[in-house]
């Protein structure tokens, strides 16, 4: 049952199930699995690990097929990584954009255990002509039936990774989340964990890995999950990949009432793509400009950083709180939304409005004798 410390998840879609973590309840570095957001394009498949197999083929020397026990018998690796749905923050687009209206909780940080995708590929022997590695899940269905964007019949959710990213230390095939087996909604029995990349690359319920010799142009790569790139002059479509630098305020929540003269902890999380978070700045709207927040915990590659800033509002009134992140590559969270990201990558600064009220008055008791 929901509690003040662990409120209920926010349902964005019932079928297929898409649920959001209530970001204002953020308290710990790791999000418990039962509170972790769920992004499904089709109903979650009900897979039995005894029958499930992982098939690896395409441009390889030795096509292979592995069961879950064989994968678990391999050398395991565990690392903590943040995953953000590419549509997180879509509700803040103006004018509104199509798609699930995620607010700011389609993101989470968890500990993942599995095997390096590179070691699976080494078992199969990748040919020198390889270009990308295609990951396909067991979930499937028809997309946008009767629309111009309709899929050509039922399709699986499938995305490719450049070979360089597929063999990186930050890409694993995970069978455990937060030291427990994956749940059905989180990709049981095996899913991709692609550190630094948006969630569409973290394919769940993987059944097939295909090494390809030319860029993959499937539905989820060429028809959806893309943005515009203008580096060559005229805009061209490119698939989404790395997450964008971003910080979010968890508390105080929008519309909170604070008491003048009392210290308050502004608290949130920040993350980026391949680069680490180097700084989070906070502006409280009191005329003092940007000030540096304190980063919490130790830096871990591809994990988010929690941060805090202690603020004592002195004057009664309305204030606009803002935060921004800066990463190791020098990328600064933008002030305004961008026009080239379709309905994705909503990483601009989202202000939080609060009201500072006078301290409640107290009166000494008076006695008449």
C-alpha positions as CSV (number, residue, x, y, z in Angstrom):
1,X,0.0,0.0,0.0
2,X,1.2,3.6,-0.7
3,X,2.8,5.4,2.3
4,X,4.0,9.0,2.6
5,X,7.5,7.6,2.3
6,X,6.7,5.5,-0.7
7,X,3.7,6.9,-2.6
8,X,2.0,5.0,-5.4
9,X,3.3,5.0,-8.9
10,X,1.6,7.2,-11.5
11,X,-0.2,5.3,-14.2
12,X,0.4,6.9,-17.6
13,X,-1.2,4.1,-19.6
14,X,-3.0,0.9,-18.5
15,X,-2.5,-1.3,-21.6
16,X,0.3,-1.8,-22.3
17,X,1.4,-0.8,-18.8
18,X,3.4,2.4,-18.5
19,X,3.9,3.8,-15.0
20,X,6.0,6.6,-13.6
21,X,8.0,7.0,-10.5
22,X,6.8,9.9,-8.3
23,X,10.0,11.9,-8.5
24,X,9.1,14.1,-5.5
25,X,9.5,11.0,-3.3
26,X,13.1,10.6,-4.3
27,X,15.2,9.8,-1.2
28,X,17.8,7.1,-2.0
29,X,20.6,6.7,-4.6
30,X,19.0,3.5,-5.9
31,X,15.3,3.3,-6.8
32,X,13.7,0.2,-5.4
33,X,12.5,-2.2,-8.2
34,X,8.9,-1.9,-7.1
35,X,9.1,1.9,-7.5
36,X,11.0,1.9,-10.8
37,X,9.3,3.3,-13.8
38,X,8.0,0.9,-16.5
39,X,8.0,1.7,-20.2
40,X,6.3,-0.9,-22.4
41,X,5.4,-0.6,-26.1
42,X,3.5,-3.9,-26.1
43,X,2.2,-6.1,-23.3
44,X,5.0,-7.7,-21.2
45,X,5.6,-11.2,-22.5
46,X,5.3,-14.0,-20.0
47,X,8.5,-15.9,-20.6
48,X,9.6,-19.2,-19.0
49,X,13.4,-19.3,-18.4
50,X,13.3,-23.1,-19.0
51,X,12.2,-22.6,-22.6
52,X,13.8,-19.2,-23.3
53,X,16.9,-19.1,-25.5
54,X,19.2,-16.4,-26.7
55,X,20.2,-16.7,-30.3
56,X,23.2,-14.9,-31.8
57,X,23.7,-14.8,-35.5
58,X,24.2,-12.6,-38.6
59,X,27.7,-11.5,-39.5
60,X,29.4,-14.0,-37.1
61,X,31.7,-17.0,-37.5
62,X,29.8,-19.3,-35.2
63,X,26.0,-18.7,-34.7
64,X,25.2,-19.8,-31.1
65,X,22.2,-20.4,-28.9
66,X,22.4,-20.0,-25.1
67,X,20.1,-20.8,-22.2
68,X,19.9,-18.6,-19.1
69,X,21.9,-21.0,-17.0
70,X,24.8,-20.9,-19.5
71,X,24.8,-17.1,-19.4
72,X,24.7,-17.0,-15.6
73,X,27.6,-19.4,-15.5
74,X,29.8,-16.8,-17.4
75,X,31.8,-14.2,-15.6
76,X,29.4,-11.7,-14.2
77,X,29.7,-7.9,-13.9
78,X,27.7,-5.4,-11.8
79,X,27.4,-1.7,-12.3
80,X,25.0,1.0,-11.3
81,X,23.5,3.0,-14.2
82,X,20.7,5.5,-14.6
83,X,18.1,4.9,-17.4
84,X,15.8,7.7,-18.7
85,X,12.9,7.2,-21.1
86,X,13.6,9.4,-24.1
87,X,10.1,10.9,-23.6
88,X,10.7,11.9,-19.9
89,X,9.5,15.5,-19.5
90,X,7.4,15.5,-22.6
91,X,4.5,17.1,-20.7
92,X,6.5,20.3,-20.5
93,X,6.7,20.8,-24.3
94,X,4.9,23.8,-25.6
95,X,2.9,23.4,-27.7
96,X,2.1,19.9,-26.5
97,X,3.6,16.9,-28.3
98,X,2.1,13.5,-29.1
99,X,3.1,10.5,-26.9
100,X,2.8,9.4,-23.3
101,X,2.7,12.5,-21.2
102,X,5.6,11.7,-18.8
103,X,6.3,14.4,-16.2
104,X,9.7,13.9,-14.6
105,X,9.6,10.3,-13.2
106,X,10.4,8.2,-16.2
107,X,13.9,7.9,-15.0
108,X,15.7,5.7,-12.4
109,X,19.0,4.5,-11.0
110,X,19.6,0.8,-10.3
111,X,22.3,-1.8,-9.8
112,X,22.4,-4.2,-12.8
113,X,24.2,-7.6,-12.9
114,X,24.8,-9.6,-16.0
115,X,27.5,-10.4,-18.6
116,X,29.3,-8.1,-21.0
117,X,27.6,-8.2,-24.4
118,X,31.2,-8.1,-25.8
119,X,31.9,-11.6,-24.3
120,X,28.8,-13.0,-25.9
121,X,29.8,-11.6,-29.2
122,X,33.4,-13.0,-28.8
123,X,31.9,-16.5,-28.4
124,X,30.2,-16.1,-31.7
125,X,33.1,-14.4,-33.5
126,X,32.2,-11.1,-35.0
127,X,33.2,-10.7,-38.7
128,X,35.4,-7.8,-39.7
129,X,32.6,-6.5,-41.9
130,X,30.3,-5.9,-38.9
131,X,28.8,-2.5,-38.4
132,X,26.1,-2.7,-35.7
133,X,24.6,-5.2,-33.3
134,X,20.8,-5.5,-33.4
135,X,18.9,-6.5,-30.3
136,X,15.4,-7.8,-30.6
137,X,12.9,-8.5,-27.8
138,X,10.1,-11.0,-27.3
139,X,7.5,-8.2,-27.1
140,X,5.6,-7.5,-30.4
141,X,2.5,-6.0,-31.9
142,X,1.1,-3.6,-34.4
143,X,2.0,0.1,-34.0
144,X,-0.3,3.0,-35.0
145,X,-2.8,0.9,-36.9
146,X,-4.5,2.8,-39.8
147,X,-2.1,5.8,-39.4
148,X,0.5,7.0,-41.8
149,X,3.1,5.9,-39.2
150,X,1.7,2.4,-39.0
151,X,4.1,-0.5,-38.8
152,X,4.0,-3.1,-41.6
153,X,2.1,-5.6,-39.5
154,X,3.2,-7.0,-36.2
155,X,6.8,-6.1,-35.3
156,X,9.1,-6.8,-32.3
157,X,10.8,-4.0,-30.4
158,X,14.3,-4.0,-31.9
159,X,17.1,-1.5,-31.7
160,X,20.7,-1.6,-32.9
161,X,23.9,-0.4,-31.3
162,X,27.0,0.7,-33.1
163,X,29.6,-2.0,-32.7
164,X,31.8,0.3,-30.7
165,X,29.1,0.8,-28.1
166,X,28.1,-2.9,-28.2
167,X,31.5,-4.0,-27.1
168,X,32.1,-1.3,-24.5
169,X,32.3,-2.0,-20.8
170,X,29.1,0.0,-20.3
171,X,26.9,-2.4,-22.2
172,X,25.8,-5.6,-20.5
173,X,23.0,-8.2,-20.8
174,X,21.5,-8.1,-17.4
175,X,19.5,-10.8,-15.5
176,X,19.5,-9.1,-12.2
177,X,18.3,-5.7,-10.9
178,X,19.1,-4.4,-7.4
179,X,20.4,-7.9,-6.5
180,X,17.2,-9.7,-7.4
181,X,16.1,-11.5,-10.6
182,X,14.6,-9.2,-13.2
183,X,10.8,-8.8,-12.8
184,X,8.5,-9.5,-15.8
185,X,7.9,-5.8,-16.4
186,X,11.7,-5.0,-16.2
187,X,12.7,-7.5,-18.9
188,X,12.9,-11.0,-17.4
189,X,14.8,-13.1,-18.1
190,X,17.4,-10.9,-19.9
191,X,17.6,-7.3,-21.0
192,X,20.2,-4.8,-22.3
193,X,21.8,-2.2,-20.0
194,X,23.4,0.5,-22.1
195,X,25.1,3.0,-19.8
196,X,24.7,6.6,-20.9
197,X,22.0,6.0,-23.5
198,X,18.3,6.7,-23.4
199,X,16.0,3.8,-22.4
200,X,14.9,2.8,-26.0
201,X,18.4,1.2,-26.3
202,X,17.9,-0.9,-23.2
203,X,15.9,-3.6,-25.0
204,X,14.0,-5.9,-22.7
205,X,13.1,-9.6,-23.0
206,X,16.0,-10.1,-25.5
207,X,15.7,-13.3,-27.6
208,X,17.8,-12.5,-30.7
209,X,21.1,-10.7,-31.3
210,X,22.0,-10.2,-34.9
211,X,25.3,-8.7,-36.1
212,X,24.6,-6.6,-39.2
213,X,26.9,-5.2,-41.9
214,X,25.0,-2.0,-42.6
215,X,23.1,0.5,-40.4
216,X,19.7,-0.9,-39.2
217,X,16.7,1.1,-40.4
218,X,13.9,-0.7,-38.5
219,X,10.7,0.9,-37.2
220,X,12.1,1.9,-33.8
221,X,15.3,3.3,-35.4
222,X,14.0,5.1,-38.5
223,X,10.3,5.8,-37.8
224,X,10.5,6.4,-34.1
225,X,13.1,7.5,-31.5
226,X,14.9,9.9,-33.7
227,X,15.8,13.6,-33.8
228,X,16.9,16.1,-36.4
229,X,20.6,16.9,-37.0
230,X,21.7,20.0,-38.8
231,X,25.5,19.6,-39.0
232,X,25.3,19.1,-42.8
233,X,23.1,22.1,-43.4
234,X,19.7,20.7,-44.3
235,X,18.2,18.8,-41.3
236,X,18.5,15.0,-41.5
237,X,17.1,12.3,-39.2
238,X,19.5,10.5,-36.8
239,X,18.5,7.9,-34.2
240,X,18.5,8.9,-30.6
241,X,21.4,7.7,-28.6
242,X,23.1,9.4,-25.6
243,X,21.1,10.9,-22.8
244,X,21.3,14.7,-22.5
245,X,22.8,16.5,-19.4
246,X,20.0,17.2,-17.0
247,X,19.2,18.0,-13.3
248,X,15.7,17.8,-11.7
249,X,14.4,19.2,-8.4
250,X,12.6,16.6,-6.4
251,X,11.8,18.8,-3.4
252,X,10.4,21.2,-2.7
253,X,7.5,20.1,-4.9
254,X,5.7,22.5,-7.2
255,X,3.4,24.8,-5.2
256,X,5.1,24.1,-1.8
257,X,4.7,26.6,1.0
258,X,7.9,27.4,2.9
259,X,8.3,29.4,6.1
260,X,10.4,32.6,6.0
261,X,13.6,32.4,8.1
262,X,13.7,28.7,8.2
263,X,16.4,26.7,6.3
264,X,15.1,24.4,3.6
265,X,16.9,21.6,1.6
266,X,16.5,21.9,-2.1
267,X,17.2,18.3,-3.3
268,X,17.3,16.4,-6.6
269,X,19.3,14.3,-9.0
270,X,21.4,15.0,-12.1
271,X,22.7,12.8,-14.9
272,X,24.1,12.9,-18.4
273,X,25.2,10.6,-21.2
274,X,28.8,9.3,-21.6
275,X,30.2,12.2,-19.5
276,X,30.0,12.4,-15.7
277,X,28.2,15.2,-13.8
278,X,30.7,17.8,-12.7
279,X,28.5,20.5,-11.2
280,X,24.9,21.3,-10.3
281,X,23.9,25.0,-9.8
282,X,20.7,26.3,-8.2
283,X,19.0,29.7,-8.6
284,X,16.3,30.6,-6.0
285,X,14.9,33.7,-7.7
286,X,16.1,36.0,-4.8
287,X,18.4,38.0,-7.0
288,X,21.6,36.2,-6.0
289,X,22.1,34.4,-9.3
290,X,23.4,30.8,-9.7
291,X,25.0,29.1,-6.7
292,X,26.7,25.7,-6.5
293,X,24.9,22.8,-5.0
294,X,26.7,20.0,-3.1
295,X,27.0,16.7,-5.0
296,X,26.3,13.7,-2.8
297,X,27.8,10.2,-2.7
298,X,30.8,9.1,-4.7
299,X,30.9,9.5,-8.5
300,X,30.1,6.3,-10.4
301,X,30.3,6.2,-14.2
302,X,26.8,6.2,-15.8
303,X,25.0,6.5,-12.5
304,X,23.2,9.7,-11.4
305,X,24.4,12.1,-8.8
306,X,22.1,13.2,-6.0
307,X,22.6,16.8,-4.9
308,X,21.4,19.3,-2.3
309,X,21.4,23.1,-1.6
310,X,20.5,24.6,1.7
311,X,18.4,27.8,1.3
312,X,16.9,30.1,3.9
313,X,14.3,32.4,2.4
314,X,14.2,35.6,4.3
315,X,11.4,37.5,2.6
316,X,7.8,36.5,2.2
317,X,6.6,36.0,-1.4
318,X,6.7,33.8,-4.5
319,X,9.9,32.3,-5.7
320,X,11.0,30.4,-8.8
321,X,13.5,27.7,-8.1
322,X,15.7,26.4,-10.9
323,X,18.6,24.0,-11.2
324,X,21.0,23.1,-14.0
325,X,23.7,20.5,-14.5
326,X,27.1,20.7,-16.2
327,X,28.9,17.5,-17.3
328,X,32.5,16.6,-17.9
329,X,32.3,17.3,-21.6
330,X,31.3,20.9,-20.8
331,X,27.6,20.5,-21.8
332,X,25.3,22.8,-19.9
333,X,21.6,22.1,-19.3
334,X,19.8,24.5,-21.6
335,X,17.3,27.2,-20.5
336,X,14.8,26.6,-23.2
337,X,13.4,23.6,-25.3
338,X,14.9,22.8,-28.6
339,X,13.0,22.4,-31.9
340,X,15.0,19.6,-33.3
341,X,14.2,16.8,-30.8
342,X,10.7,15.9,-31.9
343,X,9.0,15.0,-28.6
344,X,12.1,13.7,-27.0
345,X,15.1,14.7,-24.9
346,X,13.2,17.3,-22.8
347,X,16.3,18.4,-20.8
348,X,15.7,22.1,-20.5
349,X,15.4,23.7,-17.1
350,X,11.9,23.2,-15.6
351,X,11.2,25.8,-12.8
352,X,9.5,25.0,-9.5
353,X,7.3,27.7,-8.1
354,X,7.1,28.0,-4.3
355,X,5.5,30.4,-1.9
356,X,7.3,31.7,1.3
357,X,4.9,32.6,4.1
358,X,5.4,34.3,7.4
359,X,6.3,32.2,10.4
360,X,3.2,31.3,12.5
361,X,2.8,33.6,15.4
362,X,2.7,32.2,19.0
363,X,1.2,33.9,22.0
364,X,2.1,33.6,25.7
365,X,-0.9,32.6,27.8
366,X,-2.3,35.5,29.9
367,X,-3.8,34.9,33.3
368,X,-6.2,37.2,35.0
369,X,-6.2,36.9,38.8
